[in-house]
């Protein structure tokens, strides 16, 4: 578990996914990708993505938790899906822009 502060970059230990924290909740968060913990170190250590957590991440997309107090930006796509404290993170919906004439 770790405190996630804005600007922190983390890497998956089982796939190519890399994320940057946009905003994080107060307190510790257990952040995983592909069913394995995210790290600040070298990244993919040769493990395998858990088949229950193989939804993948998309480059440039933002992921949020249900409470909306955790937001992550995917800076490198991979095969694992993101989860916080055992709950899968959702792809953040894009804001609708106003029509211009």
CORQUI-V985495 format. One record per residue. RES is the residue in one small letter. PHI is phi as a letter, one per 20 degrees, with the letter a starting at -180 (999 if undefined). NEAR is the number of other C-alpha atoms within 8 Angstrom. D_LAST is the distance of its C-alpha to the last C-alpha in whole Angstrom. Layout:
# CORQUI-V985495
res-><RES/RES>
phi-><PHI/PHI>
near-><NEAR/NEAR>
d_last-><D_LAST/D_LAST>
This chain:
# CORQUI-V985495
res-><x/x/x/x/x/x/x/x/x/x/x/x/x/x/x/x/x/x/x/x/x/x/x/x/x/x/x/x/x/x/x/x/x/x/x/x/x/x/x/x/x/x/x/x/x/x/x/x/x/x/x/x/x/x/x/x/x/x/x/x/x/x/x/x/x/x/x/x/x/x/x/x/x/x/x/x/x/x/x/x/x/x/x/x/x/x/x/x/x/x/x/x/x/x/x/x/x/x/x/x/x>
phi-><999/b/e/d/d/g/n/f/d/c/c/f/e/c/b/e/g/c/c/c/f/e/b/c/f/f/n/f/c/e/e/c/c/m/n/c/f/e/c/e/e/f/n/g/d/n/f/d/f/f/f/f/c/d/f/n/c/d/g/n/e/d/c/c/e/f/f/n/e/c/c/c/d/e/d/b/f/b/e/e/d/e/b/c/l/n/d/f/e/d/f/f/f/f/f/f/e/f/f/d/d>
near-><6/7/10/11/9/9/7/8/9/12/15/17/14/15/14/12/15/13/12/13/14/11/11/12/10/5/6/9/11/10/11/14/16/18/12/10/10/12/10/8/6/7/14/11/7/6/8/7/13/9/6/6/13/11/7/11/13/9/8/8/10/10/12/13/13/6/5/7/9/11/13/12/12/16/10/11/12/11/13/17/14/13/12/12/8/7/7/9/12/8/8/8/4/4/4/4/4/4/4/3/2>
d_last-><49/47/45/42/40/37/37/40/40/42/43/44/48/48/45/42/40/39/37/36/36/33/34/38/40/43/46/47/45/46/44/44/43/45/47/48/48/45/47/46/49/49/47/48/52/53/52/51/48/49/48/46/44/43/39/38/35/32/31/28/28/29/32/33/36/36/36/33/35/36/33/34/32/33/34/36/36/39/41/42/40/39/41/42/45/46/42/40/36/33/30/27/24/21/19/16/13/10/7/4/0>
